[in-house]
Amino acid sequence: HHSLLRSGDFARAGDAGYRLREGRPVRQQGHTLVEVLVSVLLLALALVPLLELYPSLVAANQSDRDLSILSAVASGRLEELRAGLFDGSVGVGAGSESCPPPHDPGHYFPPNCLLQWGVTSFQTDPVGGWLRNAWVVACVDGNSSGACDSGELQVRYETRVTSRW
């Protein structure tokens, strides 16, 4: 409900953020500089704690990506050991090597990726069968010691393989 303002009403209407257009009060659009500055200040105060978390989030993402790759490498080697035990190309023993490079050279791969594996005789069946324990550890060899040491990012898989189906 709008009523026509008299000339004396202009000051009061102007004080409330109104101006006259064709004799009717109309609310002015936009924000004052103080409102904009207060909004920017509040936004900055909210973002500073979030920005402090950013480095740790990046590090956690890197660690998760490395674990995912180590898991894939270890799982692949364990499958190779299992298949080798069945076809006789793998026997009891242990070894270590650098992780095989990714199929696509453009993909990220953890630096100093190391694979260690072993097969032990777990049990011999009296009727000629066998049971073997196969394990694989894939790690980021951070200290370049040639071993997956405790405290280094690593994944370990272990399984038992039998000659009986």
VMD Tcl script that builds the backbone (N, CA, C; Angstrom):
set m [mol new atoms 495]
animate dup $m
set s [atomselect $m all]
$s set {name element resname resid chain x y z} {
  {N N HIS 1 A 0.838 -1.163 0.000}
  {CA C HIS 1 A 0.000 0.000 0.000}
  {C C HIS 1 A 0.885 1.228 0.000}
  {N N HIS 2 A 0.841 1.996 -1.066}
  {CA C HIS 2 A 1.655 3.203 -1.193}
  {C C HIS 2 A 0.721 4.405 -1.196}
  {N N SER 3 A 1.195 5.455 -0.565}
  {CA C SER 3 A 0.446 6.709 -0.629}
  {C C SER 3 A 1.393 7.770 -1.163}
  {N N LEU 4 A 0.857 8.768 -1.726}
  {CA C LEU 4 A 1.682 9.859 -2.233}
  {C C LEU 4 A 2.325 10.594 -1.077}
  {N N LEU 5 A 3.588 10.912 -1.245}
  {CA C LEU 5 A 4.298 11.645 -0.212}
  {C C LEU 5 A 4.194 13.131 -0.473}
  {N N ARG 6 A 4.147 13.846 0.599}
  {CA C ARG 6 A 4.215 15.302 0.474}
  {C C ARG 6 A 5.662 15.710 0.480}
  {N N SER 7 A 5.961 16.917 0.152}
  {CA C SER 7 A 7.331 17.380 0.070}
  {C C SER 7 A 8.056 17.250 1.401}
  {N N GLY 8 A 7.398 17.388 2.502}
  {CA C GLY 8 A 8.027 17.265 3.815}
  {C C GLY 8 A 8.390 15.824 4.144}
  {N N ASP 9 A 7.781 14.886 3.450}
  {CA C ASP 9 A 8.067 13.478 3.706}
  {C C ASP 9 A 9.338 12.990 3.028}
  {N N PHE 10 A 9.894 13.743 2.129}
  {CA C PHE 10 A 11.042 13.309 1.345}
  {C C PHE 10 A 12.250 13.015 2.232}
  {N N ALA 11 A 12.528 13.846 3.224}
  {CA C ALA 11 A 13.690 13.664 4.083}
  {C C ALA 11 A 13.562 12.368 4.872}
  {N N ARG 12 A 12.379 12.115 5.409}
  {CA C ARG 12 A 12.200 10.871 6.170}
  {C C ARG 12 A 12.317 9.655 5.263}
  {N N ALA 13 A 11.747 9.726 4.092}
  {CA C ALA 13 A 11.829 8.595 3.164}
  {C C ALA 13 A 13.265 8.403 2.709}
  {N N GLY 14 A 13.993 9.480 2.453}
  {CA C GLY 14 A 15.391 9.384 2.031}
  {C C GLY 14 A 16.264 8.792 3.119}
  {N N ASP 15 A 15.954 9.082 4.371}
  {CA C ASP 15 A 16.735 8.537 5.478}
  {C C ASP 15 A 16.607 7.023 5.558}
  {N N ALA 16 A 15.497 6.480 5.149}
  {CA C ALA 16 A 15.255 5.043 5.239}
  {C C ALA 16 A 15.741 4.312 3.988}
  {N N GLY 17 A 16.473 4.981 3.112}
  {CA C GLY 17 A 16.963 4.334 1.906}
  {C C GLY 17 A 15.968 4.380 0.771}
  {N N TYR 18 A 15.017 5.284 0.829}
  {CA C TYR 18 A 14.024 5.408 -0.234}
  {C C TYR 18 A 14.320 6.656 -1.053}
  {N N ARG 19 A 13.876 6.676 -2.268}
  {CA C ARG 19 A 13.886 7.886 -3.079}
  {C C ARG 19 A 12.532 7.955 -3.766}
  {N N LEU 20 A 12.230 9.111 -4.253}
  {CA C LEU 20 A 10.924 9.295 -4.889}
  {C C LEU 20 A 11.029 9.056 -6.381}
  {N N ARG 21 A 10.092 8.334 -6.905}
  {CA C ARG 21 A 9.959 8.166 -8.336}
  {C C ARG 21 A 8.480 8.323 -8.652}
  {N N GLU 22 A 8.215 9.312 -9.438}
  {CA C GLU 22 A 6.840 9.617 -9.829}
  {C C GLU 22 A 5.925 9.746 -8.615}
  {N N GLY 23 A 6.468 10.339 -7.567}
  {CA C GLY 23 A 5.644 10.612 -6.398}
  {C C GLY 23 A 5.480 9.430 -5.459}
  {N N ARG 24 A 6.130 8.273 -5.746}
  {CA C ARG 24 A 6.017 7.094 -4.868}
  {C C ARG 24 A 7.391 6.729 -4.321}
  {N N PRO 25 A 7.459 6.231 -3.122}
  {CA C PRO 25 A 8.756 5.805 -2.585}
  {C C PRO 25 A 9.212 4.503 -3.260}
  {N N VAL 26 A 10.490 4.435 -3.617}
  {CA C VAL 26 A 11.062 3.242 -4.235}
  {C C VAL 26 A 12.340 2.914 -3.469}
  {N N ARG 27 A 12.519 1.648 -3.042}
  {CA C ARG 27 A 13.714 1.213 -2.292}
  {C C ARG 27 A 14.907 1.216 -3.245}
  {N N GLN 28 A 16.016 1.821 -2.797}
  {CA C GLN 28 A 17.221 1.832 -3.620}
  {C C GLN 28 A 17.864 0.450 -3.586}
  {N N GLN 29 A 18.471 0.025 -4.694}
  {CA C GLN 29 A 19.098 -1.286 -4.814}
  {C C GLN 29 A 20.583 -1.174 -4.498}
  {N N GLY 30 A 21.215 -2.321 -4.099}
  {CA C GLY 30 A 22.652 -2.353 -3.862}
  {C C GLY 30 A 22.990 -2.312 -2.388}
  {N N HIS 31 A 24.299 -2.395 -2.117}
  {CA C HIS 31 A 24.793 -2.421 -0.751}
  {C C HIS 31 A 25.775 -1.273 -0.564}
  {N N THR 32 A 25.885 -0.836 0.665}
  {CA C THR 32 A 26.837 0.237 0.956}
  {C C THR 32 A 28.243 -0.348 1.035}
  {N N LEU 33 A 29.229 0.506 0.950}
  {CA C LEU 33 A 30.618 0.077 1.027}
  {C C LEU 33 A 30.903 -0.603 2.364}
  {N N VAL 34 A 30.345 -0.102 3.433}
  {CA C VAL 34 A 30.559 -0.697 4.758}
  {C C VAL 34 A 29.999 -2.119 4.790}
  {N N GLU 35 A 28.813 -2.329 4.213}
  {CA C GLU 35 A 28.235 -3.670 4.183}
  {C C GLU 35 A 29.123 -4.631 3.388}
  {N N VAL 36 A 29.645 -4.182 2.291}
  {CA C VAL 36 A 30.520 -5.019 1.467}
  {C C VAL 36 A 31.805 -5.343 2.229}
  {N N LEU 37 A 32.404 -4.354 2.890}
  {CA C LEU 37 A 33.642 -4.587 3.631}
  {C C LEU 37 A 33.427 -5.538 4.807}
  {N N VAL 38 A 32.319 -5.400 5.510}
  {CA C VAL 38 A 32.010 -6.309 6.621}
  {C C VAL 38 A 31.822 -7.727 6.086}
  {N N SER 39 A 31.150 -7.884 4.955}
  {CA C SER 39 A 30.952 -9.211 4.355}
  {C C SER 39 A 32.282 -9.841 3.966}
  {N N VAL 40 A 33.168 -9.058 3.364}
  {CA C VAL 40 A 34.484 -9.572 2.962}
  {C C VAL 40 A 35.290 -9.962 4.201}
  {N N LEU 41 A 35.224 -9.176 5.259}
  {CA C LEU 41 A 35.942 -9.478 6.487}
  {C C LEU 41 A 35.435 -10.785 7.094}
  {N N LEU 42 A 34.132 -10.968 7.155}
  {CA C LEU 42 A 33.565 -12.204 7.712}
  {C C LEU 42 A 33.951 -13.415 6.863}
  {N N LEU 43 A 33.940 -13.253 5.565}
  {CA C LEU 43 A 34.341 -14.340 4.671}
  {C C LEU 43 A 35.813 -14.686 4.879}
  {N N ALA 44 A 36.665 -13.690 5.014}
  {CA C ALA 44 A 38.091 -13.921 5.237}
  {C C ALA 44 A 38.319 -14.640 6.564}
  {N N LEU 45 A 37.592 -14.230 7.599}
  {CA C LEU 45 A 37.737 -14.884 8.907}
  {C C LEU 45 A 37.303 -16.344 8.845}
  {N N ALA 46 A 36.345 -16.658 8.011}
  {CA C ALA 46 A 35.892 -18.041 7.871}
  {C C ALA 46 A 36.857 -18.870 7.026}
  {N N LEU 47 A 37.520 -18.267 6.051}
  {CA C LEU 47 A 38.397 -19.008 5.144}
  {C C LEU 47 A 39.783 -19.279 5.714}
  {N N VAL 48 A 40.273 -18.438 6.615}
  {CA C VAL 48 A 41.630 -18.614 7.141}
  {C C VAL 48 A 41.804 -19.985 7.794}
  {N N PRO 49 A 40.912 -20.446 8.666}
  {CA C PRO 49 A 41.102 -21.795 9.232}
  {C C PRO 49 A 41.050 -22.889 8.162}
  {N N LEU 50 A 40.233 -22.713 7.153}
  {CA C LEU 50 A 40.162 -23.711 6.084}
  {C C LEU 50 A 41.462 -23.767 5.296}
  {N N LEU 51 A 42.069 -22.626 5.051}
  {CA C LEU 51 A 43.321 -22.591 4.318}
  {C C LEU 51 A 44.457 -23.233 5.116}
  {N N GLU 52 A 44.376 -23.166 6.447}
  {CA C GLU 52 A 45.388 -23.805 7.279}
  {C C GLU 52 A 45.301 -25.328 7.175}
  {N N LEU 53 A 44.124 -25.870 6.865}
  {CA C LEU 53 A 43.952 -27.309 6.706}
  {C C LEU 53 A 44.435 -27.809 5.352}
  {N N TYR 54 A 44.552 -26.924 4.381}
  {CA C TYR 54 A 44.852 -27.323 3.007}
  {C C TYR 54 A 46.129 -28.160 2.868}
  {N N PRO 55 A 47.272 -27.778 3.455}
  {CA C PRO 55 A 48.479 -28.609 3.287}
  {C C PRO 55 A 48.301 -30.032 3.805}
  {N N SER 56 A 47.632 -30.194 4.945}
  {CA C SER 56 A 47.439 -31.546 5.471}
  {C C SER 56 A 46.473 -32.341 4.599}
  {N N LEU 57 A 45.498 -31.685 3.994}
  {CA C LEU 57 A 44.579 -32.381 3.091}
  {C C LEU 57 A 45.305 -32.839 1.830}
  {N N VAL 58 A 46.208 -32.025 1.324}
  {CA C VAL 58 A 46.985 -32.403 0.144}
  {C C VAL 58 A 47.880 -33.597 0.477}
  {N N ALA 59 A 48.520 -33.567 1.640}
  {CA C ALA 59 A 49.385 -34.675 2.053}
  {C C ALA 59 A 48.580 -35.962 2.226}
  {N N ALA 60 A 47.396 -35.864 2.813}
  {CA C ALA 60 A 46.551 -37.043 2.992}
  {C C ALA 60 A 46.117 -37.601 1.642}
  {N N ASN 61 A 45.808 -36.724 0.699}
  {CA C ASN 61 A 45.418 -37.171 -0.632}
  {C C ASN 61 A 46.586 -37.891 -1.311}
  {N N GLN 62 A 47.795 -37.364 -1.166}
  {CA C GLN 62 A 48.984 -37.994 -1.751}
  {C C GLN 62 A 49.206 -39.365 -1.137}
  {N N SER 63 A 49.067 -39.462 0.178}
  {CA C SER 63 A 49.255 -40.728 0.872}
  {C C SER 63 A 48.214 -41.753 0.416}
  {N N ASP 64 A 46.960 -41.337 0.266}
  {CA C ASP 64 A 45.912 -42.237 -0.203}
  {C C ASP 64 A 46.197 -42.719 -1.620}
  {N N ARG 65 A 46.680 -41.824 -2.467}
  {CA C ARG 65 A 46.992 -42.205 -3.848}
  {C C ARG 65 A 48.152 -43.207 -3.848}
  {N N ASP 66 A 49.176 -42.956 -3.038}
  {CA C ASP 66 A 50.304 -43.888 -2.955}
  {C C ASP 66 A 49.850 -45.252 -2.440}
  {N N LEU 67 A 49.002 -45.272 -1.417}
  {CA C LEU 67 A 48.497 -46.547 -0.886}
  {C C LEU 67 A 47.703 -47.314 -1.931}
  {N N SER 68 A 46.919 -46.607 -2.711}
  {CA C SER 68 A 46.135 -47.248 -3.766}
  {C C SER 68 A 47.046 -47.898 -4.803}
  {N N ILE 69 A 48.095 -47.204 -5.195}
  {CA C ILE 69 A 49.035 -47.746 -6.182}
  {C C ILE 69 A 49.815 -48.910 -5.585}
  {N N LEU 70 A 50.285 -48.759 -4.344}
  {CA C LEU 70 A 51.002 -49.851 -3.684}
  {C C LEU 70 A 50.124 -51.090 -3.566}
  {N N SER 71 A 48.860 -50.879 -3.273}
  {CA C SER 71 A 47.921 -51.990 -3.164}
  {C C SER 71 A 47.773 -52.727 -4.485}
  {N N ALA 72 A 47.662 -51.982 -5.576}
  {CA C ALA 72 A 47.521 -52.600 -6.897}
  {C C ALA 72 A 48.791 -53.379 -7.265}
  {N N VAL 73 A 49.961 -52.807 -6.977}
  {CA C VAL 73 A 51.235 -53.468 -7.294}
  {C C VAL 73 A 51.381 -54.750 -6.473}
  {N N ALA 74 A 51.091 -54.682 -5.175}
  {CA C ALA 74 A 51.217 -55.853 -4.307}
  {C C ALA 74 A 50.225 -56.942 -4.696}
  {N N SER 75 A 49.014 -56.551 -4.991}
  {CA C SER 75 A 47.993 -57.517 -5.388}
  {C C SER 75 A 48.396 -58.227 -6.683}
  {N N GLY 76 A 48.921 -57.464 -7.636}
  {CA C GLY 76 A 49.366 -58.063 -8.892}
  {C C GLY 76 A 50.491 -59.066 -8.687}
  {N N ARG 77 A 51.465 -58.709 -7.836}
  {CA C ARG 77 A 52.576 -59.632 -7.584}
  {C C ARG 77 A 52.095 -60.885 -6.864}
  {N N LEU 78 A 51.151 -60.733 -5.924}
  {CA C LEU 78 A 50.624 -61.897 -5.217}
  {C C LEU 78 A 49.927 -62.843 -6.190}
  {N N GLU 79 A 49.207 -62.306 -7.146}
  {CA C GLU 79 A 48.565 -63.142 -8.166}
  {C C GLU 79 A 49.605 -63.863 -9.013}
  {N N GLU 80 A 50.711 -63.177 -9.353}
  {CA C GLU 80 A 51.789 -63.822 -10.111}
  {C C GLU 80 A 52.403 -64.978 -9.311}
  {N N LEU 81 A 52.610 -64.766 -8.007}
  {CA C LEU 81 A 53.154 -65.827 -7.160}
  {C C LEU 81 A 52.201 -67.016 -7.095}
  {N N ARG 82 A 50.931 -66.718 -6.913}
  {CA C ARG 82 A 49.931 -67.790 -6.829}
  {C C ARG 82 A 49.913 -68.613 -8.110}
  {N N ALA 83 A 49.884 -67.930 -9.256}
  {CA C ALA 83 A 49.872 -68.633 -10.539}
  {C C ALA 83 A 51.169 -69.425 -10.722}
  {N N GLY 84 A 52.301 -68.850 -10.307}
  {CA C GLY 84 A 53.582 -69.540 -10.428}
  {C C GLY 84 A 53.671 -70.765 -9.540}
  {N N LEU 85 A 53.045 -70.727 -8.393}
  {CA C LEU 85 A 53.030 -71.900 -7.522}
  {C C LEU 85 A 52.236 -73.037 -8.176}
  {N N PHE 86 A 51.160 -72.714 -8.846}
  {CA C PHE 86 A 50.357 -73.742 -9.510}
  {C C PHE 86 A 51.058 -74.337 -10.718}
  {N N ASP 87 A 51.738 -73.511 -11.499}
  {CA C ASP 87 A 52.378 -74.055 -12.712}
  {C C ASP 87 A 53.818 -74.496 -12.478}
  {N N GLY 88 A 54.327 -74.343 -11.245}
  {CA C GLY 88 A 55.654 -74.830 -10.907}
  {C C GLY 88 A 56.788 -73.860 -11.210}
  {N N SER 89 A 56.491 -72.670 -11.708}
  {CA C SER 89 A 57.561 -71.720 -12.030}
  {C C SER 89 A 58.047 -70.937 -10.812}
  {N N VAL 90 A 57.357 -71.054 -9.694}
  {CA C VAL 90 A 57.742 -70.381 -8.449}
  {C C VAL 90 A 57.847 -71.431 -7.359}
  {N N GLY 91 A 58.928 -71.368 -6.603}
  {CA C GLY 91 A 59.105 -72.273 -5.479}
  {C C GLY 91 A 59.307 -71.490 -4.203}
  {N N VAL 92 A 59.729 -72.195 -3.172}
  {CA C VAL 92 A 59.992 -71.554 -1.890}
  {C C VAL 92 A 61.181 -70.616 -2.055}
  {N N GLY 93 A 61.065 -69.415 -1.531}
  {CA C GLY 93 A 62.143 -68.438 -1.633}
  {C C GLY 93 A 61.617 -67.035 -1.362}
  {N N ALA 94 A 62.473 -66.054 -1.581}
  {CA C ALA 94 A 62.100 -64.658 -1.328}
  {C C ALA 94 A 62.863 -63.772 -2.296}
  {N N GLY 95 A 62.398 -62.558 -2.441}
  {CA C GLY 95 A 63.069 -61.623 -3.321}
  {C C GLY 95 A 62.590 -60.198 -3.114}
  {N N SER 96 A 63.224 -59.304 -3.832}
  {CA C SER 96 A 62.845 -57.900 -3.747}
  {C C SER 96 A 63.283 -57.212 -5.032}
  {N N GLU 97 A 62.557 -56.180 -5.410}
  {CA C GLU 97 A 62.870 -55.425 -6.619}
  {C C GLU 97 A 62.118 -54.102 -6.589}
  {N N SER 98 A 62.502 -53.216 -7.468}
  {CA C SER 98 A 61.737 -51.977 -7.634}
  {C C SER 98 A 60.384 -52.323 -8.238}
  {N N CYS 99 A 59.394 -51.561 -7.905}
  {CA C CYS 99 A 58.064 -51.807 -8.458}
  {C C CYS 99 A 58.109 -51.660 -9.974}
  {N N PRO 100 A 57.349 -52.496 -10.679}
  {CA C PRO 100 A 57.299 -52.331 -12.131}
  {C C PRO 100 A 56.654 -50.991 -12.477}
  {N N PRO 101 A 57.136 -50.342 -13.534}
  {CA C PRO 101 A 56.557 -49.038 -13.897}
  {C C PRO 101 A 55.122 -49.202 -14.392}
  {N N PRO 102 A 54.335 -48.146 -14.322}
  {CA C PRO 102 A 52.955 -48.241 -14.800}
  {C C PRO 102 A 52.930 -48.467 -16.311}
  {N N HIS 103 A 51.829 -49.051 -16.781}
  {CA C HIS 103 A 51.679 -49.313 -18.215}
  {C C HIS 103 A 51.653 -48.015 -19.006}
  {N N ASP 104 A 51.064 -46.995 -18.437}
  {CA C ASP 104 A 50.986 -45.694 -19.102}
  {C C ASP 104 A 52.018 -44.770 -18.447}
  {N N PRO 105 A 53.075 -44.401 -19.157}
  {CA C PRO 105 A 54.128 -43.580 -18.542}
  {C C PRO 105 A 53.642 -42.228 -18.037}
  {N N GLY 106 A 52.492 -41.757 -18.483}
  {CA C GLY 106 A 51.981 -40.475 -18.033}
  {C C GLY 106 A 51.350 -40.521 -16.654}
  {N N HIS 107 A 51.111 -41.723 -16.126}
  {CA C HIS 107 A 50.470 -41.851 -14.817}
  {C C HIS 107 A 51.478 -41.662 -13.687}
  {N N TYR 108 A 50.978 -41.143 -12.579}
  {CA C TYR 108 A 51.813 -40.945 -11.386}
  {C C TYR 108 A 52.217 -42.300 -10.801}
  {N N PHE 109 A 53.417 -42.367 -10.267}
  {CA C PHE 109 A 53.890 -43.567 -9.586}
  {C C PHE 109 A 54.700 -43.116 -8.380}
  {N N PRO 110 A 54.520 -43.751 -7.227}
  {CA C PRO 110 A 55.251 -43.304 -6.032}
  {C C PRO 110 A 56.760 -43.416 -6.224}
  {N N PRO 111 A 57.502 -42.448 -5.729}
  {CA C PRO 111 A 58.962 -42.534 -5.825}
  {C C PRO 111 A 59.482 -43.632 -4.894}
  {N N ASN 112 A 60.578 -44.262 -5.247}
  {CA C ASN 112 A 61.213 -45.309 -4.437}
  {C C ASN 112 A 60.268 -46.457 -4.096}
  {N N CYS 113 A 59.394 -46.812 -5.035}
  {CA C CYS 113 A 58.468 -47.924 -4.809}
  {C C CYS 113 A 59.266 -49.231 -4.820}
  {N N LEU 114 A 59.048 -50.043 -3.804}
  {CA C LEU 114 A 59.802 -51.283 -3.632}
  {C C LEU 114 A 58.840 -52.435 -3.377}
  {N N LEU 115 A 59.138 -53.581 -3.979}
  {CA C LEU 115 A 58.363 -54.813 -3.773}
  {C C LEU 115 A 59.244 -55.847 -3.087}
  {N N GLN 116 A 58.728 -56.464 -2.056}
  {CA C GLN 116 A 59.394 -57.597 -1.416}
  {C C GLN 116 A 58.387 -58.729 -1.369}
  {N N TRP 117 A 58.839 -59.958 -1.555}
  {CA C TRP 117 A 57.920 -61.079 -1.542}
  {C C TRP 117 A 58.627 -62.324 -1.047}
  {N N GLY 118 A 57.818 -63.293 -0.676}
  {CA C GLY 118 A 58.377 -64.557 -0.233}
  {C C GLY 118 A 57.353 -65.667 -0.290}
  {N N VAL 119 A 57.850 -66.883 -0.399}
  {CA C VAL 119 A 57.023 -68.087 -0.365}
  {C C VAL 119 A 57.690 -69.045 0.601}
  {N N THR 120 A 56.931 -69.493 1.574}
  {CA C THR 120 A 57.449 -70.467 2.536}
  {C C THR 120 A 56.591 -71.714 2.482}
  {N N SER 121 A 57.214 -72.835 2.839}
  {CA C SER 121 A 56.481 -74.095 2.900}
  {C C SER 121 A 55.746 -74.113 4.225}
  {N N PHE 122 A 54.457 -74.169 4.147}
  {CA C PHE 122 A 53.654 -74.121 5.362}
  {C C PHE 122 A 53.394 -75.523 5.900}
  {N N GLN 123 A 53.106 -76.430 4.985}
  {CA C GLN 123 A 52.771 -77.775 5.415}
  {C C GLN 123 A 52.859 -78.694 4.208}
  {N N THR 124 A 53.326 -79.914 4.441}
  {CA C THR 124 A 53.345 -80.925 3.387}
  {C C THR 124 A 52.280 -81.957 3.692}
  {N N ASP 125 A 51.528 -82.264 2.671}
  {CA C ASP 125 A 50.449 -83.250 2.816}
  {C C ASP 125 A 51.051 -84.649 2.651}
  {N N PRO 126 A 50.702 -85.611 3.514}
  {CA C PRO 126 A 51.280 -86.960 3.421}
  {C C PRO 126 A 50.984 -87.660 2.085}
  {N N VAL 127 A 49.949 -87.263 1.378}
  {CA C VAL 127 A 49.629 -87.928 0.110}
  {C C VAL 127 A 50.179 -87.152 -1.081}
  {N N GLY 128 A 51.149 -86.277 -0.870}
  {CA C GLY 128 A 51.816 -85.618 -1.975}
  {C C GLY 128 A 51.418 -84.180 -2.242}
  {N N GLY 129 A 50.445 -83.665 -1.563}
  {CA C GLY 129 A 50.062 -82.267 -1.772}
  {C C GLY 129 A 50.916 -81.334 -0.926}
  {N N TRP 130 A 50.751 -80.051 -1.120}
  {CA C TRP 130 A 51.507 -79.080 -0.338}
  {C C TRP 130 A 50.638 -77.852 -0.028}
  {N N LEU 131 A 51.081 -77.135 0.971}
  {CA C LEU 131 A 50.456 -75.875 1.357}
  {C C LEU 131 A 51.578 -74.861 1.517}
  {N N ARG 132 A 51.485 -73.750 0.794}
  {CA C ARG 132 A 52.515 -72.720 0.826}
  {C C ARG 132 A 51.922 -71.407 1.340}
  {N N ASN 133 A 52.761 -70.650 1.996}
  {CA C ASN 133 A 52.395 -69.320 2.464}
  {C C ASN 133 A 53.101 -68.317 1.548}
  {N N ALA 134 A 52.347 -67.468 0.867}
  {CA C ALA 134 A 52.934 -66.452 -0.018}
  {C C ALA 134 A 52.596 -65.071 0.544}
  {N N TRP 135 A 53.583 -64.181 0.549}
  {CA C TRP 135 A 53.370 -62.819 1.044}
  {C C TRP 135 A 54.059 -61.818 0.133}
  {N N VAL 136 A 53.498 -60.627 0.116}
  {CA C VAL 136 A 54.046 -59.528 -0.673}
  {C C VAL 136 A 53.929 -58.253 0.150}
  {N N VAL 137 A 54.980 -57.448 0.134}
  {CA C VAL 137 A 54.955 -56.123 0.740}
  {C C VAL 137 A 55.371 -55.132 -0.339}
  {N N ALA 138 A 54.565 -54.117 -0.553}
  {CA C ALA 138 A 54.916 -53.015 -1.447}
  {C C ALA 138 A 55.023 -51.769 -0.575}
  {N N CYS 139 A 56.091 -51.005 -0.764}
  {CA C CYS 139 A 56.290 -49.840 0.098}
  {C C CYS 139 A 56.921 -48.695 -0.681}
  {N N VAL 140 A 56.866 -47.524 -0.068}
  {CA C VAL 140 A 57.643 -46.373 -0.530}
  {C C VAL 140 A 58.876 -46.358 0.365}
  {N N ASP 141 A 59.995 -46.747 -0.209}
  {CA C ASP 141 A 61.250 -46.857 0.540}
  {C C ASP 141 A 61.817 -45.456 0.759}
  {N N GLY 142 A 61.283 -44.770 1.746}
  {CA C GLY 142 A 61.621 -43.370 1.986}
  {C C GLY 142 A 63.079 -43.119 2.311}
  {N N ASN 143 A 63.739 -44.068 2.982}
  {CA C ASN 143 A 65.140 -43.874 3.351}
  {C C ASN 143 A 66.092 -44.566 2.369}
  {N N SER 144 A 65.559 -45.101 1.283}
  {CA C SER 144 A 66.355 -45.775 0.228}
  {C C SER 144 A 67.257 -46.869 0.784}
  {N N SER 145 A 66.734 -47.621 1.752}
  {CA C SER 145 A 67.530 -48.689 2.370}
  {C C SER 145 A 67.424 -49.992 1.591}
  {N N GLY 146 A 66.525 -50.063 0.637}
  {CA C GLY 146 A 66.324 -51.309 -0.099}
  {C C GLY 146 A 65.451 -52.290 0.647}
  {N N ALA 147 A 64.771 -51.796 1.690}
  {CA C ALA 147 A 63.873 -52.640 2.483}
  {C C ALA 147 A 62.652 -51.827 2.888}
  {N N CYS 148 A 61.567 -52.528 3.106}
  {CA C CYS 148 A 60.338 -51.878 3.581}
  {C C CYS 148 A 60.404 -51.842 5.108}
  {N N ASP 149 A 60.842 -50.720 5.641}
  {CA C ASP 149 A 61.023 -50.570 7.085}
  {C C ASP 149 A 59.730 -50.106 7.742}
  {N N SER 150 A 59.629 -50.368 9.052}
  {CA C SER 150 A 58.462 -49.874 9.785}
  {C C SER 150 A 58.486 -48.347 9.746}
  {N N GLY 151 A 57.335 -47.757 9.678}
  {CA C GLY 151 A 57.222 -46.306 9.591}
  {C C GLY 151 A 57.136 -45.810 8.159}
  {N N GLU 152 A 57.498 -46.662 7.190}
  {CA C GLU 152 A 57.360 -46.290 5.785}
  {C C GLU 152 A 55.980 -46.717 5.297}
  {N N LEU 153 A 55.438 -45.948 4.384}
  {CA C LEU 153 A 54.124 -46.250 3.815}
  {C C LEU 153 A 54.199 -47.590 3.101}
  {N N GLN 154 A 53.357 -48.551 3.515}
  {CA C GLN 154 A 53.434 -49.878 2.918}
  {C C GLN 154 A 52.113 -50.623 2.977}
  {N N VAL 155 A 52.024 -51.617 2.107}
  {CA C VAL 155 A 50.868 -52.507 2.037}
  {C C VAL 155 A 51.409 -53.932 2.073}
  {N N ARG 156 A 50.773 -54.786 2.851}
  {CA C ARG 156 A 51.197 -56.195 2.944}
  {C C ARG 156 A 49.995 -57.088 2.680}
  {N N TYR 157 A 50.220 -58.058 1.809}
  {CA C TYR 157 A 49.207 -59.082 1.529}
  {C C TYR 157 A 49.837 -60.445 1.749}
  {N N GLU 158 A 49.029 -61.352 2.253}
  {CA C GLU 158 A 49.505 -62.701 2.521}
  {C C GLU 158 A 48.378 -63.669 2.210}
  {N N THR 159 A 48.747 -64.834 1.674}
  {CA C THR 159 A 47.737 -65.843 1.378}
  {C C THR 159 A 48.381 -67.230 1.487}
  {N N ARG 160 A 47.544 -68.219 1.583}
  {CA C ARG 160 A 48.010 -69.604 1.563}
  {C C ARG 160 A 47.509 -70.228 0.282}
  {N N VAL 161 A 48.392 -71.001 -0.329}
  {CA C VAL 161 A 48.078 -71.640 -1.598}
  {C C VAL 161 A 48.300 -73.143 -1.416}
  {N N THR 162 A 47.345 -73.910 -1.873}
  {CA C THR 162 A 47.449 -75.370 -1.750}
  {C C THR 162 A 47.477 -76.007 -3.142}
  {N N SER 163 A 48.070 -77.188 -3.181}
  {CA C SER 163 A 48.123 -77.916 -4.448}
  {C C SER 163 A 46.810 -78.635 -4.722}
  {N N ARG 164 A 45.972 -78.692 -3.738}
  {CA C ARG 164 A 44.668 -79.353 -3.907}
  {C C ARG 164 A 43.610 -78.361 -4.290}
  {N N TRP 165 A 42.735 -78.747 -5.158}
  {CA C TRP 165 A 41.625 -77.880 -5.561}
  {C C TRP 165 A 40.501 -78.177 -4.679}
}
mol reanalyze $m
mol bondsrecalc $m
mol representation Tube
mol addrep $m
